[in-house]
Amino acid sequence: MTDTLAEHLIDVIDWHRTWIKAVDFGSYRRGVAVTDASVIRVPSRVFRLEVRIALYGYRRGMILSVPEGRIDEAISACSSQDRSLISRVNTLSLTFSDVNMIFSKASWGTLDLGLEA
């Protein structure tokens, strides 16, 4: 993921946010990668989101982290369903429903941003 795409995602979330706010992108956290023979720890950049209104069991002020790799995989999966998504990603013209779908897939369906127009 490029930094400009990450900034665009932050802008869309902040513009259409309801209960959650994008904090930043670029903090490193340790993650786990599974290979054929082993499990290794790898650092990865994360997208951090702050809960502004307690909802869905999340406390106000809680910070949620979504790894960059999961977002990339979600964009790839979503673009296989919606071919026009690739052009919107490349031109940085994602809609709030695109971002909702990307973060939902990146979090295995556990995070609904609830972005609105």
C-alpha positions as a Markdown table, in Angstrom:
| # | Residue | x | y | z |
|---|---|---|---|---|
| 1 | Met | 0.0 | 0.0 | 0.0 |
| 2 | Thr | 1.3 | 3.4 | -0.9 |
| 3 | Asp | 1.3 | 6.3 | 1.6 |
| 4 | Thr | -1.0 | 8.3 | -0.7 |
| 5 | Leu | -3.5 | 5.5 | -0.7 |
| 6 | Ala | -3.3 | 5.3 | 3.1 |
| 7 | Glu | -3.8 | 9.1 | 3.3 |
| 8 | His | -6.8 | 8.8 | 1.0 |
| 9 | Leu | -8.4 | 6.1 | 3.2 |
| 10 | Ile | -7.8 | 8.3 | 6.3 |
| 11 | Asp | -9.5 | 11.2 | 4.5 |
| 12 | Val | -12.5 | 9.1 | 3.4 |
| 13 | Ile | -13.0 | 7.7 | 7.0 |
| 14 | Asp | -12.6 | 11.2 | 8.6 |
| 15 | Trp | -15.0 | 12.8 | 6.0 |
| 16 | His | -17.8 | 10.1 | 6.4 |
| 17 | Arg | -17.1 | 8.8 | 10.0 |
| 18 | Thr | -19.9 | 8.0 | 12.4 |
| 19 | Trp | -18.5 | 6.2 | 15.4 |
| 20 | Ile | -14.8 | 5.6 | 14.6 |
| 21 | Lys | -12.0 | 7.9 | 13.6 |
| 22 | Ala | -8.8 | 7.2 | 11.6 |
| 23 | Val | -5.8 | 8.0 | 13.8 |
| 24 | Asp | -2.8 | 7.2 | 11.6 |
| 25 | Phe | -1.1 | 4.8 | 9.3 |
| 26 | Gly | 2.5 | 3.7 | 9.6 |
| 27 | Ser | 3.0 | 2.6 | 13.2 |
| 28 | Tyr | 4.8 | -0.7 | 13.3 |
| 29 | Arg | 3.4 | -3.7 | 15.2 |
| 30 | Arg | 4.6 | -7.2 | 15.5 |
| 31 | Gly | 2.6 | -9.7 | 13.5 |
| 32 | Val | 2.7 | -13.3 | 12.7 |
| 33 | Ala | 3.5 | -14.9 | 9.4 |
| 34 | Val | 2.9 | -18.6 | 8.8 |
| 35 | Thr | 5.1 | -20.5 | 6.3 |
| 36 | Asp | 5.1 | -24.1 | 5.4 |
| 37 | Ala | 7.5 | -25.1 | 8.2 |
| 38 | Ser | 7.2 | -22.4 | 10.9 |
| 39 | Val | 5.5 | -19.4 | 12.4 |
| 40 | Ile | 7.6 | -16.3 | 12.5 |
| 41 | Arg | 7.1 | -12.8 | 13.9 |
| 42 | Val | 7.4 | -10.0 | 11.4 |
| 43 | Pro | 6.9 | -6.2 | 11.9 |
| 44 | Ser | 4.2 | -4.7 | 9.8 |
| 45 | Arg | 2.6 | -1.3 | 9.4 |
| 46 | Val | -0.8 | -0.9 | 10.9 |
| 47 | Phe | -3.8 | 1.3 | 10.3 |
| 48 | Arg | -5.0 | 2.6 | 13.7 |
| 49 | Leu | -8.6 | 3.5 | 14.3 |
| 50 | Glu | -10.0 | 5.2 | 17.5 |
| 51 | Val | -13.5 | 4.4 | 18.8 |
| 52 | Arg | -15.2 | 7.8 | 19.3 |
| 53 | Ile | -18.6 | 6.5 | 20.4 |
| 54 | Ala | -19.0 | 3.2 | 22.2 |
| 55 | Leu | -20.6 | 0.7 | 19.8 |
| 56 | Tyr | -20.6 | -3.0 | 18.9 |
| 57 | Gly | -18.9 | -3.8 | 22.2 |
| 58 | Tyr | -16.0 | -1.5 | 21.6 |
| 59 | Arg | -15.2 | 1.0 | 24.4 |
| 60 | Arg | -14.8 | 4.7 | 23.7 |
| 61 | Gly | -11.2 | 5.6 | 23.3 |
| 62 | Met | -10.2 | 2.0 | 22.3 |
| 63 | Ile | -7.6 | 1.9 | 19.5 |
| 64 | Leu | -8.1 | -0.8 | 16.8 |
| 65 | Ser | -5.3 | -1.9 | 14.6 |
| 66 | Val | -5.6 | -3.3 | 11.1 |
| 67 | Pro | -2.4 | -4.6 | 9.5 |
| 68 | Glu | -1.3 | -3.2 | 6.1 |
| 69 | Gly | -1.1 | -6.7 | 4.6 |
| 70 | Arg | -4.8 | -7.5 | 5.6 |
| 71 | Ile | -5.9 | -4.2 | 3.9 |
| 72 | Asp | -3.9 | -5.1 | 0.7 |
| 73 | Glu | -5.5 | -8.6 | 0.7 |
| 74 | Ala | -8.9 | -7.1 | 1.2 |
| 75 | Ile | -8.5 | -4.6 | -1.7 |
| 76 | Ser | -7.4 | -7.5 | -3.9 |
| 77 | Ala | -10.4 | -9.7 | -2.8 |
| 78 | Cys | -12.8 | -6.8 | -3.3 |
| 79 | Ser | -11.4 | -5.9 | -6.7 |
| 80 | Ser | -12.0 | -9.5 | -7.9 |
| 81 | Gln | -15.8 | -8.9 | -7.1 |
| 82 | Asp | -15.9 | -5.3 | -8.4 |
| 83 | Arg | -13.6 | -4.7 | -11.4 |
| 84 | Ser | -14.1 | -0.9 | -11.2 |
| 85 | Leu | -12.5 | -0.8 | -7.7 |
| 86 | Ile | -9.0 | -1.0 | -9.2 |
| 87 | Ser | -9.5 | 2.2 | -11.2 |
| 88 | Arg | -10.9 | 3.9 | -8.1 |
| 89 | Val | -7.9 | 2.8 | -6.1 |
| 90 | Asn | -5.5 | 4.0 | -8.7 |
| 91 | Thr | -7.2 | 7.4 | -9.1 |
| 92 | Leu | -7.7 | 7.7 | -5.3 |
| 93 | Ser | -11.5 | 8.1 | -5.7 |
| 94 | Leu | -12.7 | 5.5 | -3.3 |
| 95 | Thr | -16.3 | 5.9 | -2.1 |
| 96 | Phe | -17.3 | 5.4 | 1.6 |
| 97 | Ser | -19.0 | 2.1 | 0.7 |
| 98 | Asp | -15.7 | 0.9 | -0.9 |
| 99 | Val | -13.8 | 1.8 | 2.3 |
| 100 | Asn | -16.5 | 0.1 | 4.5 |
| 101 | Met | -16.2 | -3.1 | 2.4 |
| 102 | Ile | -12.3 | -3.0 | 2.5 |
| 103 | Phe | -12.1 | -2.7 | 6.2 |
| 104 | Ser | -14.9 | -5.3 | 6.8 |
| 105 | Lys | -12.9 | -7.8 | 4.7 |
| 106 | Ala | -9.6 | -6.8 | 6.3 |
| 107 | Ser | -11.0 | -7.6 | 9.7 |
| 108 | Trp | -12.8 | -10.8 | 8.7 |
| 109 | Gly | -16.2 | -9.1 | 9.0 |
| 110 | Thr | -15.7 | -8.1 | 12.7 |
| 111 | Leu | -15.4 | -4.3 | 12.0 |
| 112 | Asp | -18.1 | -2.3 | 10.4 |
| 113 | Leu | -17.0 | 1.3 | 10.0 |
| 114 | Gly | -20.6 | 2.5 | 9.4 |
| 115 | Leu | -19.4 | 5.3 | 7.1 |
| 116 | Glu | -22.2 | 7.5 | 5.7 |
| 117 | Ala | -22.7 | 10.1 | 3.0 |
